[in-house]
Amino acid sequence: MKCKLPLTGKLNTFENDLGGWTIVVFAVTTAGLLFYHMTQEKTLPMKDEYAALVAIVLLLCAVAYSAYALYNFYQRTGDLLHDTEKCSHSTINNSRLIYSIITFVVCVTLLFVSFRIFKNTSDDLLW
């Protein structure tokens, strides 16, 4: 039994939506890191602790946005799992797995960078 093609269109739409959200995540990440780098190089004069706070907040927003995008993707593809034939489930589940792994790696990396920025300026931030 072969699967019907309409699943591909619906799944591609949900993947495109997730991709659009991911573009926002990378834009916010780039803005935060560029801002922090510019303050460290003194291109933008600002106290290090303020620059660190702004950068960390932007990176944490990117993590939250990424997690919500994946949650939204899971909700939409969950509806597909209920509405499609059994043979389509592996395609949907493979898509969910791949995007979960990618989102996890991105979020862990952003949290690590946030931690390093915090550690770099923690003496100034805590006192």
N, C-alpha and C positions, 0 to 999 in steps of 0.2 A: 504494500500500500504506500503510495507516494503522498507527500504532503502537498497541500495547495499553496500557491504562491502568495495569496493576500497577506499571510503572516509576515512575509519579508517587508512589505510596505509599512505595516504597522510597527514592526520592530525597528525598522530604519528611522521612522519618525521619532520614536522614543529615544533611539541612540543619538539622533541629530539634536534633540532637545538637551540631552545630557551633555553633548559636545558644546552646545551654546553656553551652558552653565559653566562648563570647564574653562572655556575661554575667559569668562569673567574671573574665575579663580586665578588663572595665570596672569591676567592683567593686574589684579589687586596684589598678587605676590610680587610681580615685577615693580609695581609702584612702591610697595613697602621696602623692598630690598634696595632699589635705586635711591630712594629717599634716605635710607639709613647710610648707604655708601657715600652719598654726596655730603652728608653731615660729618662723616668720619674723615673725609678728605678736605673738609672745611670749605667746600664749594658753596654750601649753605651754612651760614653760621648759626649754630644752635647748640644748646647744652646737650651733652651726650645722653643724659638720662631722659630728656624729653624726646629726643630722636629715637631712642630705644623703645620707649613706650608707644610712640606712634607706629613704629615698624612692627612691634609685637602685636598691637591691636589689629593692624591690617592683616598680618599673617594668620591670626586667630579667626578673623572674619573669613578669610579664604578657607580655612579648615571647616568652619561651620557651614559655609556656603556649599562646599564640596560634599559634606556629609548630607546636607539637605537635598542636594541634587541627586545623590545616589538613592536616598530614601524615596524621593519622588519617582525615580526610575523603577525602583522595586515595586512601588504601588501600581504603576502603569503596567509593568510586565506581569505582575501578579494577576491582573485582570485578564491579560492574554492567556495565561496558563489555564484559566477557567473556561475561556471561550474557544480554545483551539483544540485540534486533534492531538492525541497522545504522541504521535510521531514528531510534532513540533516542539514538544516540551524540552527536548535535549538542546535544540537551537536556542531557545529562550534561556534555559539554565546556563548554557555556555556563555552567553552574552552577559548574564548577571555575574557569573564568576569572574570573567575577565575584567569587567568594569569595577567590581569590588576590589580585586587585587590592585588595579591601577590606582583607584581612589585611596586605598589603604597606604600604598607606597607614597603617594603625594602628601597625604595628611601626616604621616610619620616624619617625612622629610621636613615639612613646614614646622611641625612641632619641635623637631631637633634644631632647626635654624633659630626658631624663637627662643629656645632654651639657651643656645650659644650667645645670642644677642643679649639675653638677660644676664647670663654669666659674665659676659664681657663688661657689663655696666652695673652689675649687682651691688658693688660697693657704693656707687653713687645713688642707686635707686633705693637702697635700704636705709641709708643714713641721711 
